[in-house]
């Protein structure tokens, strides 16, 4: 990932990385959402129940919309990240020549946060729809025939704004998560480049991939409790069936029902998903 990244190249690489991320990470994301919404900490029971009652293909429930939108989503992340990083660099006279000097880790964090907020415009409703499809039962009891039917039902009950359920929480999560994501990746790759006495751009793919995995872990370590609240809001009923009045109500309910551990349910499968998908994204 070059500081002076070409926007078109970053967009193409981001699109490819997004598709790889969905293919590798979707099954683990479904397990995460089931654990968060079923108030369960038993990963093996959740997985065995899915295989027993829904079949292996159920691990890709809700994957269509993220698959179609992942390219645009990751392209937005990388494009906004580079533009923001360049803008932050131009505000600091010491870093006016980006070909010779590198921005600070704080600037990487802020640029990543900006990329996250921009990404939330797409990821907010996409994740909302995916979560509803992931938690619905199979067979005749299912609520939606697919993503478009889910969208139509939400809009009919709550209007277009209903698609953005939990959006303020999504924006906070995205800022924190992507800020840590990009800052950690840069810190890791910079440390390795200095140790090997090479330029950052000369590092090979097999070295970049672990840095991407570390970045993915940082993404979730700093934002997972926020993600739990986002999931509860986006899996909640619509209209008169809504249980949580707002994010604070969902937070209180989580604390009262499960204590601190309730904010970290599903973190294990999420780490596995993240290591696979983040490494794949940065390699692309």
SERO-4910 file (N, C-alpha, C, O; in steps of 0.05 Angstrom, whole numbers):
BEGIN
 pado doro    nc1    nc2    nc3   cac1   cac2   cac3    cc1    cc2    cc3    oc1    oc2    oc3
  Unk    A     17    -24      0      0      0      0     18     25      0     30     31     20
  Unk    A     19     38    -22     37     61    -25     23     87    -15     -1     91    -18
  Unk    A     40    104     -3     29    130      7     19    146    -16     -1    161    -14
  Unk    A     33    144    -39     25    160    -62      8    142    -81     11    144   -105
  Unk    A     -9    126    -69    -24    106    -84    -40    118   -106    -53    138   -104
  Unk    A    -39    104   -129    -55    111   -152    -84    104   -147    -90     81   -140
  Unk    A   -103    122   -150   -131    118   -142   -143     95   -158   -157     78   -146
  Unk    A   -139     94   -184   -151     73   -201   -140     46   -193   -155     26   -191
  Unk    A   -113     45   -188   -101     19   -180   -111     10   -153   -117    -13   -149
  Unk    A   -114     29   -135   -124     22   -108   -152     13   -109   -160     -6    -95
  Unk    A   -169     25   -127   -197     17   -129   -199    -12   -140   -215    -27   -130
  Unk    A   -183    -18   -160   -183    -45   -172   -174    -66   -152   -186    -87   -148
  Unk    A   -151    -59   -139   -141    -78   -119   -161    -81    -96   -164   -103    -85
  Unk    A   -174    -59    -88   -193    -60    -67   -217    -78    -74   -227    -92    -57
  Unk    A   -226    -76    -99   -249    -92   -108   -242   -121   -106   -258   -137    -96
  Unk    A   -218   -129   -117   -210   -157   -116   -207   -166    -88   -215   -189    -81
  Unk    A   -195   -150    -71   -192   -157    -43   -218   -161    -28   -221   -178    -11
  Unk    A   -238   -144    -35   -264   -146    -22   -278   -172    -29   -290   -184    -11
  Unk    A   -276   -181    -54   -288   -206    -62   -275   -230    -47   -289   -248    -37
  Unk    A   -248   -229    -46   -234   -250    -32   -242   -250     -2   -245   -272     10
  Unk    A   -245   -227      9   -252   -224     37   -279   -237     43   -282   -251     63
  Unk    A   -299   -233     26   -325   -244     30   -324   -275     28   -336   -289     44
  Unk    A   -311   -285      7   -309   -314      3   -297   -328     27   -306   -349     35
  Unk    A   -275   -316     38   -262   -329     60   -275   -324     87   -275   -342    104
  Unk    A   -287   -301     90   -297   -293    117   -326   -298    122   -334   -298    146
  Unk    A   -343   -301    102   -372   -302    106   -381   -324    126   -397   -318    143
  Unk    A   -371   -349    124   -380   -369    144   -374   -361    173   -391   -366    190
  Unk    A   -351   -350    177   -344   -341    205   -361   -318    214   -367   -315    237
  Unk    A   -368   -300    195   -385   -278    202   -413   -287    210   -424   -276    229
  Unk    A   -423   -307    196   -449   -318    204   -449   -330    232   -467   -326    247
  Unk    A   -427   -345    238   -425   -356    265   -424   -334    285   -436   -335    307
  Unk    A   -409   -313    280   -407   -290    298   -434   -277    303   -441   -272    326
  Unk    A   -450   -273    282   -476   -260    285   -495   -278    301   -510   -269    318
  Unk    A   -494   -305    296   -511   -323    311   -504   -322    341   -522   -322    358
  Unk    A   -478   -322    347   -470   -320    375   -479   -294    388   -487   -294    412
  Unk    A   -477   -272    374   -484   -246    384   -514   -244    389   -523   -231    408
  Unk    A   -530   -256    372   -559   -252    373   -573   -274    389   -596   -270    399
  Unk    A   -560   -297    392   -572   -320    407   -563   -320    436   -571   -338    451
  Unk    A   -547   -301    444   -536   -300    471   -523   -326    479   -527   -336    502
  Unk    A   -508   -337    461   -494   -363    465   -464   -359    463   -455   -342    448
  Unk    A   -449   -375    478   -420   -374    476   -409   -401    466   -385   -405    465
  Unk    A   -427   -419    459   -419   -446    451   -417   -447    420   -436   -451    406
  Unk    A   -392   -443    411   -387   -442    382   -394   -469    369   -407   -470    348
  Unk    A   -386   -491    382   -390   -517    370   -420   -524    367   -428   -537    348
  Unk    A   -436   -516    387   -465   -521    385   -477   -505    362   -494   -515    347
  Unk    A   -469   -480    360   -480   -463    338   -473   -475    311   -490   -477    293
  Unk    A   -448   -484    308   -439   -495    282   -453   -521    277   -463   -526    255
  Unk    A   -455   -539    297   -468   -565    293   -498   -562    287   -509   -577    271
  Unk    A   -511   -542    300   -539   -537    294   -544   -527    266   -563   -535    252
  Unk    A   -525   -511    256   -527   -501    229   -525   -524    209   -541   -526    190
  Unk    A   -505   -541    213   -501   -564    196   -524   -584    197   -532   -595    177
  Unk    A   -535   -588    221   -556   -608    225   -583   -599    214   -597   -614    201
  Unk    A   -590   -573    219   -617   -564    211   -618   -547    186   -639   -544    174
  Unk    A   -595   -536    177   -596   -518    154   -577   -527    132   -582   -519    109
  Unk    A   -557   -543    137   -539   -552    117   -515   -533    113   -515   -510    123
  Unk    A   -494   -543     99   -469   -528     97   -473   -501     82   -459   -482     87
  Unk    A   -491   -501     63   -495   -476     47   -506   -453     64   -504   -430     56
  Unk    A   -516   -460     87   -527   -439    105   -505   -420    115   -511   -397    123
  Unk    A   -480   -429    114   -458   -412    123   -454   -388    104   -441   -369    111
  Unk    A   -467   -389     81   -465   -367     62   -492   -352     59   -497   -338     40
  Unk    A   -509   -355     80   -534   -339     80   -527   -310     81   -509   -301     96
  Unk    A   -541   -294     65   -537   -265     65   -511   -257     51   -504   -233     53
  Unk    A   -498   -275     36   -472   -268     24   -475   -253     -2   -456   -240    -11
  Unk    A   -498   -255    -15   -501   -244    -42   -496   -214    -42   -480   -204    -58
  Unk    A   -509   -199    -25   -507   -170    -25   -478   -161    -18   -467   -144    -32
  Unk    A   -466   -172      3   -438   -164      9   -420   -172    -14   -401   -157    -20
  Unk    A   -425   -194    -27   -408   -203    -50   -410   -182    -72   -389   -175    -84
  Unk    A   -434   -173    -78   -438   -154   -100   -427   -126    -92   -416   -112   -109
  Unk    A   -429   -120    -66   -420    -93    -58   -393    -91    -46   -383    -69    -40
  Unk    A   -380   -114    -43   -354   -114    -29   -333    -99    -45   -316    -85    -34
  Unk    A   -334   -102    -72   -314    -88    -88   -316    -58    -84   -296    -44    -81
  Unk    A   -341    -47    -86   -345    -19    -82   -337    -10    -54   -325     11    -50
  Unk    A   -344    -27    -34   -338    -20     -7   -308    -17     -1   -299      3     10
  Unk    A   -293    -37     -9   -264    -37     -4   -250    -16    -22   -231     -3    -13
  Unk    A   -261    -12    -46   -250      9    -63   -253     37    -50   -235     53    -51
  Unk    A   -276     41    -37   -281     66    -23   -261     69      0   -249     91      3
  Unk    A   -257     48     15   -238     49     37   -210     58     28   -199     77     39
  Unk    A   -199     44      9   -172     50      0   -169     77    -13   -150     92     -9
  Unk    A   -189     84    -30   -188    110    -44   -190    133    -24   -174    152    -26
  Unk    A   -209    133     -6   -213    154     14   -189    155     33   -180    176     40
  Unk    A   -178    132     40   -155    131     57   -132    146     45   -119    163     58
  Unk    A   -125    140     20   -102    153      7   -107    183      3    -88    199      8
  Unk    A   -131    191     -5   -137    219     -9   -134    234     18   -123    256     19
  Unk    A   -145    222     39   -144    235     65   -115    237     76   -108    257     88
  Unk    A   -100    216     71    -73    215     80    -56    237     66    -39    250     79
  Unk    A    -61    240     41    -47    261     26    -55    289     36    -38    306     38
  Unk    A    -81    292     42    -90    318     52    -78    324     79    -70    347     84
  Unk    A    -77    304     97    -64    308    123    -35    314    120    -24    331    135
  Unk    A    -22    301    101      7    307     96     12    335     87     32    347     94
  Unk    A     -6    345     70     -3    372     59     -7    394     81      2    416     78
  Unk    A    -21    386    103    -25    405    124     -1    407    143      1    426    159
  Unk    A     17    388    140     41    387    157     66    394    140     73    377    123
  Unk    A     78    417    143    101    425    126    124    405    126    138    401    106
  Unk    A    127    391    148    149    372    150    145    348    132    163    334    125
  Unk    A    120    343    125    113    320    108    103    328     81     87    314     68
  Unk    A    111    352     71    101    362     46    111    345     22     98    343      2
  Unk    A    135    332     25    145    315      4    140    286     12    156    274     26
  Unk    A    117    275      3    109    249     12    126    227     -1    125    204      8
  Unk    A    142    234    -21    159    213    -33    184    208    -16    197    188    -19
  Unk    A    190    227      1    214    224     18    208    218     47    224    205     61
  Unk    A    185    226     57    178    222     85    151    209     87    134    210     69
  Unk    A    146    197    110    121    182    114    105    195    136    117    205    156
  Unk    A     79    196    133     62    207    154     65    191    181     75    169    181
  Unk    A     55    204    202     57    191    228     35    170    231     16    168    214
  Unk    A     37    153    251     17    133    256    -10    146    263    -31    135    256
  Unk    A    -10    169    276    -35    183    282    -49    192    257    -73    190    255
  Unk    A    -33    200    237    -45    208    211    -57    184    197    -77    186    184
  Unk    A    -43    161    199    -54    136    188    -80    129    201    -99    120    188
  Unk    A    -81    133    228   -106    127    243   -129    145    234   -151    135    229
  Unk    A   -124    171    231   -144    190    223   -154    185    194   -177    186    188
  Unk    A   -134    179    176   -142    173    149   -158    147    147   -177    145    132
  Unk    A   -150    127    163   -166    103    164   -194    107    175   -213     96    165
  Unk    A   -196    124    196   -222    131    207   -240    144    186   -264    138    184
  Unk    A   -228    163    170   -244    176    149   -253    156    128   -276    158    119
  Unk    A   -236    137    122   -243    116    103   -266     99    114   -284     91     99
  Unk    A   -265     94    140   -286     78    152   -313     92    152   -333     79    146
  Unk    A   -313    118    157   -339    133    157   -350    133    128   -374    129    125
  Unk    A   -333    138    108   -342    137     80   -353    109     73   -373    107     60
  Unk    A   -339     89     83   -347     62     77   -374     55     90   -390     39     79
  Unk    A   -380     67    113   -405     61    127   -430     68    111   -452     57    116
  Unk    A   -428     86     92   -451     94     75   -460     69     60   -484     66     55
  Unk    A   -441     53     52   -448     28     37   -451      4     57   -470    -11     55
  Unk    A   -432      2     75   -431    -22     92   -454    -22    112   -463    -44    120
  Unk    A   -464      1    121   -486      2    140   -510    -13    131   -518    -33    144
  Unk    A   -523     -5    109   -546    -20    100   -540    -48     90   -557    -66     94
  Unk    A   -517    -52     78   -509    -79     69   -507    -99     92   -518   -121     91
  Unk    A   -494    -90    114   -492   -108    137   -519   -112    151   -524   -133    161
  Unk    A   -535    -91    150   -562    -94    162   -578   -116    148   -590   -133    161
  Unk    A   -578   -115    121   -592   -136    106   -580   -163    110   -594   -183    114
  Unk    A   -554   -164    110   -540   -190    113   -547   -202    140   -552   -226    142
  Unk    A   -547   -186    161   -553   -197    188   -581   -208    189   -585   -230    201
  Unk    A   -600   -194    177   -628   -205    178   -630   -231    162   -646   -249    171
  Unk    A   -616   -234    141   -616   -259    126   -601   -281    140   -609   -304    139
  Unk    A   -581   -274    155   -565   -294    169   -580   -306    193   -575   -329    199
  Unk    A   -597   -291    205   -611   -301    229   -638   -313    224   -651   -324    242
  Unk    A   -648   -310    199   -675   -320    194   -675   -351    192   -655   -363    184
  Unk    A   -698   -364    200   -699   -393    199   -702   -403    170   -706   -388    152
  Unk    A   -699   -429    167   -701   -442    141   -730   -450    135   -747   -449    153
  Unk    A   -734   -459    111   -760   -471    103   -783   -451    103   -780   -428     96
  Unk    A   -806   -461    110   -831   -445    109   -831   -422    129   -846   -403    127
  Unk    A   -814   -424    149   -813   -404    170   -796   -380    163   -796   -360    178
  Unk    A   -782   -381    141   -764   -359    134   -780   -334    128   -803   -335    118
  Unk    A   -768   -311    135   -782   -285    133   -778   -272    106   -795   -257     96
  Unk    A   -755   -277     93   -748   -264     68   -739   -284     47   -726   -304     53
  Unk    A   -747   -279     22   -739   -297      0   -711   -290    -10   -699   -306    -24
  Unk    A   -701   -267     -2   -674   -258    -11   -669   -230     -3   -686   -218     11
  Unk    A   -646   -219    -11   -640   -191     -2   -659   -170    -12   -665   -151      3
  Unk    A   -669   -173    -36   -687   -152    -47   -714   -153    -32   -726   -132    -27
  Unk    A   -723   -177    -25   -748   -179    -10   -744   -168     18   -763   -155     28
  Unk    A   -721   -172     29   -715   -161     56   -715   -130     55   -727   -117     72
  Unk    A   -703   -119     34   -703    -90     31   -731    -79     28   -738    -59     41
  Unk    A   -748    -92     12   -775    -83      7   -791    -84     33   -807    -66     38
  Unk    A   -788   -105     49   -803   -107     74   -795    -85     94   -812    -74    107
  Unk    A   -769    -80     96   -759    -60    114   -770    -32    106   -779    -17    123
  Unk    A   -767    -26     80   -776      0     70   -806      3     74   -816     25     80
  Unk    A   -822    -18     70   -851    -16     73   -859    -11    102   -880      2    107
  Unk    A   -843    -20    121   -849    -17    149   -837      8    162   -848     20    180
  Unk    A   -812     15    153   -797     36    166   -787     58    147   -773     76    156
  Unk    A   -793     55    121   -784     75    102   -754     70     95   -742     52    105
  Unk    A   -744     87     77   -715     84     69   -696     87     93   -675     74     94
  Unk    A   -704    104    112   -686    108    135   -683     81    151   -663     78    165
  Unk    A   -703     63    148   -701     38    162   -677     21    153   -668      4    168
  Unk    A   -668     25    128   -645     10    119   -620     18    134   -601      2    136
  Unk    A   -620     42    145   -597     52    160   -600     49    190   -590     65    205
  Unk    A   -615     29    198   -618     23    227   -590     19    239   -573      4    229
  Unk    A   -585     33    261   -560     31    275   -537     45    261   -513     40    267
  Unk    A   -543     64    243   -521     77    227   -502     93    245   -478     92    240
  Unk    A   -511    109    265   -492    123    281   -472    105    295   -448    111    297
  Unk    A   -482     81    304   -464     62    317   -445     50    296   -422     46    302
  Unk    A   -455     46    272   -438     36    250   -416     55    244   -393     47    239
  Unk    A   -422     81    244   -402    101    237   -380    102    259   -356    104    252
  Unk    A   -388    100    284   -368     99    306   -351     75    304   -326     76    307
  Unk    A   -363     52    299   -348     27    296   -328     29    273   -305     21    275
  Unk    A   -338     39    250   -321     40    226   -298     59    230   -275     53    222
  Unk    A   -302     81    243   -280    100    248   -258     87    265   -235     88    258
  Unk    A   -267     76    287   -247     64    306   -234     40    293   -209     37    294
  Unk    A   -250     23    280   -239     -2    269   -220      3    247   -198     -8    246
  Unk    A   -227     20    227   -210     24    204   -186     42    211   -165     40    198
  Unk    A   -190     59    231   -166     74    240   -145     56    251   -122     59    244
  Unk    A   -153     37    268   -134     17    278   -123     -1    256   -100     -9    257
  Unk    A   -140     -8    238   -134    -26    216   -110    -16    199    -90    -29    196
  Unk    A   -113      9    190    -92     20    173    -67     28    189    -44     24    179
  Unk    A    -71     38    213    -48     46    229    -31     21    237     -6     22    237
  Unk    A    -44     -1    244    -30    -25    251    -15    -37    228      7    -46    230
  Unk    A    -29    -37    205    -15    -48    181     10    -32    174     31    -44    168
  Unk    A      8     -6    175     31     11    169     53      7    190     77      4    182
  Unk    A     46      6    215     66      2    236     81    -25    233    105    -26    236
  Unk    A     65    -45    227     77    -72    224     96    -73    199    118    -82    202
  Unk    A     86    -63    177    102    -65    152    127    -46    154    148    -53    144
  Unk    A    123    -23    167    146     -5    170    167    -17    188    191    -15    183
  Unk    A    159    -31    209    178    -43    228    194    -65    213    218    -68    217
  Unk    A    180    -81    197    193   -103    183    212    -91    162    234   -101    158
  Unk    A    203    -70    148    220    -58    127    246    -47    139    267    -50    128
  Unk    A    244    -34    162    267    -23    176    286    -46    185    310    -43    183
  Unk    A    274    -67    195    291    -89    205    306   -103    182    328   -112    185
  Unk    A    293   -104    158    305   -116    135    321    -96    118    334   -104     98
  Unk    A    320    -71    127    334    -50    112    325    -49     83    341    -47     64
  Unk    A    299    -50     79    287    -48     53    266    -26     53    257    -17     74
  Unk    A    259    -17     29    237      2     27    211    -13     31    208    -37     25
  Unk    A    191      2     41    165    -10     47    153    -23     22    142    -45     24
  Unk    A    157    -11     -1    145    -21    -26    159    -46    -36    149    -59    -54
  Unk    A    183    -52    -25    198    -75    -34    191   -101    -19    200   -123    -26
  Unk    A    174    -99      1    167   -122     17    151   -141      0    133   -133    -15
  Unk    A    156   -167      2    143   -187    -14    115   -194     -2    109   -186     20
  Unk    A     99   -208    -18     72   -215    -10     71   -231     15     53   -226     32
  Unk    A     89   -250     18     88   -267     42     94   -252     68     87   -261     89
  Unk    A    106   -229     65    111   -212     89     87   -193     93     80   -188    116
  Unk    A     75   -184     72     52   -166     74     28   -180     86     13   -168    102
  Unk    A     24   -205     79      0   -220     88     -2   -221    119    -24   -215    129
  Unk    A     19   -228    133     16   -228    163     10   -200    174     -4   -197    194
  Unk    A     21   -179    161     15   -152    171    -15   -146    167    -27   -133    184
  Unk    A    -26   -156    145    -55   -152    141    -71   -167    161    -91   -157    170
  Unk    A    -61   -191    169    -75   -206    190    -74   -192    217    -94   -190    231
  Unk    A    -51   -181    224    -48   -166    249    -67   -141    248    -79   -134    268
  Unk    A    -68   -128    225    -86   -105    222   -115   -113    226   -130    -98    239
  Unk    A   -123   -136    216   -150   -146    220   -156   -151    249   -178   -145    258
  Unk    A   -137   -163    263   -142   -168    292   -145   -142    307   -163   -140    324
  Unk    A   -128   -122    300   -131    -96    313   -158    -83    307   -170    -70    324
  Unk    A   -168    -87    283   -194    -78    274   -215    -86    295   -232    -69    303
  Unk    A   -215   -112    302   -236   -122    320   -231   -118    349   -249   -113    365
  Unk    A   -206   -119    357   -199   -115    386   -210    -89    396   -220    -87    418
  Unk    A   -207    -68    379   -215    -41    388   -244    -34    383   -253    -13    391
  Unk    A   -258    -52    369   -285    -43    361   -307    -65    366   -330    -60    361
  Unk    A   -299    -88    377   -318   -110    379   -343   -104    396   -365   -110    388
  Unk    A   -340    -92    420   -364    -86    436   -383    -68    421   -408    -71    423
  Unk    A   -373    -49    405   -390    -32    389   -405    -48    368   -428    -43    362
  Unk    A   -391    -68    356   -403    -85    336   -426   -101    348   -446   -106    334
  Unk    A   -423   -110    372   -444   -126    385   -469   -109    387   -491   -119    381
  Unk    A   -467    -84    395   -490    -67    397   -502    -61    370   -526    -61    367
  Unk    A   -485    -58    350   -495    -53    322   -511    -77    313   -532    -74    301
  Unk    A   -501   -101    319   -515   -126    310   -542   -128    324   -562   -135    312
  Unk    A   -543   -121    350   -569   -123    364   -589   -103    353   -613   -110    351
  Unk    A   -580    -79    345   -598    -60    333   -608    -69    306   -631    -65    299
  Unk    A   -590    -80    290   -596    -87    262   -611   -113    260   -623   -119    239
  Unk    A   -611   -129    281   -626   -154    281   -653   -151    296   -668   -170    297
  Unk    A   -657   -127    306   -682   -122    322   -706   -122    304   -704   -120    279
  Unk    A   -730   -124    316   -755   -122    301   -758    -95    288   -745    -76    295
  Unk    A   -776    -94    269   -782    -69    255   -809    -59    264   -828    -74    268
  Unk    A   -812    -32    267   -837    -20    274   -845    -27    303   -830    -23    322
  Unk    A   -870    -38    306   -880    -45    332   -865    -69    345   -868    -74    369
  Unk    A   -850    -84    329   -836   -107    339   -808   -100    350   -793   -118    359
  Unk    A   -800    -75    349   -774    -66    358   -771    -69    388   -788    -60    403
  Unk    A   -749    -81    397   -744    -86    425   -726    -64    437   -730    -56    460
  Unk    A   -706    -55    422   -687    -36    433   -693     -8    422   -693     -3    398
  Unk    A   -699     11    440   -706     38    432   -682     52    419   -686     68    401
  Unk    A   -658     47    429   -635     60    418   -610     44    426   -612     23    438
  Unk    A   -586     54    419   -561     40    425   -557     37    455   -547     16    464
  Unk    A   -564     58    470   -560     56    499   -577     34    511   -568     19    529
  Unk    A   -602     31    502   -619     10    512   -608    -17    506   -610    -36    522
  Unk    A   -597    -20    482   -584    -46    474   -560    -52    491   -555    -75    498
  Unk    A   -545    -31    498   -521    -34    515   -529    -43    543   -517    -61    554
  Unk    A   -549    -30    554   -559    -37    581   -569    -66    581   -563    -81    600
  Unk    A   -585    -73    561   -596   -101    559   -573   -121    558   -575   -143    570
  Unk    A   -553   -115    543   -530   -134    540   -516   -137    566   -509   -160    574
  Unk    A   -511   -116    580   -498   -117    606   -514   -132    627   -503   -148    642
  Unk    A   -540   -126    628   -557   -139    648   -561   -169    643   -564   -185    662
  Unk    A   -560   -177    618   -565   -205    611   -539   -222    611   -541   -246    617
  Unk    A   -516   -210    606   -492   -227    604   -467   -214    616   -446   -227    617
  Unk    A   -469   -190    626   -446   -177    637   -425   -170    616   -432   -167    592
  Unk    A   -400   -167    624   -379   -159    605   -375   -179    582   -370   -170    560
  Unk    A   -378   -205    588   -373   -224    567   -394   -222    544   -388   -231    522
  Unk    A   -417   -210    550   -437   -207    529   -427   -188    506   -438   -190    484
  Unk    A   -408   -171    512   -397   -153    492   -375   -165    475   -365   -153    457
  Unk    A   -368   -191    481   -347   -204    466   -355   -231    455   -337   -246    447
  Unk    A   -380   -237    456   -389   -263    444   -384   -264    414   -390   -245    400
  Unk    A   -372   -286    406   -366   -289    377   -339   -279    369   -333   -279    345
  Unk    A   -323   -270    388   -298   -258    381   -278   -279    370   -262   -272    352
  Unk    A   -279   -304    380   -261   -324    370   -264   -329    340   -244   -327    325
  Unk    A   -288   -337    331   -292   -341    302   -286   -315    286   -277   -317    263
  Unk    A   -290   -292    298   -284   -267    284   -255   -264    279   -247   -254    258
  Unk    A   -238   -272    298   -209   -271    294   -200   -289    271   -184   -281    255
  Unk    A   -212   -313    270   -205   -331    248   -213   -319    221   -197   -319    202
  Unk    A   -237   -309    220   -247   -296    196   -229   -273    188   -222   -269    164
  Unk    A   -221   -257    207   -206   -233    202   -178   -239    192   -168   -226    173
  Unk    A   -165   -259    204   -138   -266    195   -138   -275    166   -121   -268    150
  Unk    A   -159   -290    158   -161   -300    130   -168   -277    111   -154   -273     91
  Unk    A   -189   -262    118   -199   -242     99   -180   -218     97   -176   -207     75
  Unk    A   -169   -209    120   -152   -185    120   -126   -191    105   -116   -174     89
  Unk    A   -114   -214    109    -90   -222     95    -96   -223     65    -80   -213     49
  Unk    A   -119   -235     58   -126   -236     29   -130   -209     17   -123   -204     -6
  Unk    A   -142   -191     32   -148   -164     22   -122   -149     16   -119   -137     -5
  Unk    A   -103   -150     35    -78   -135     31    -60   -148     10    -46   -134     -4
  Unk    A    -61   -174      7    -45   -187    -14    -55   -178    -41    -39   -174    -59
  Unk    A    -81   -176    -44    -92   -167    -69    -85   -138    -74    -93   -126    -95
***
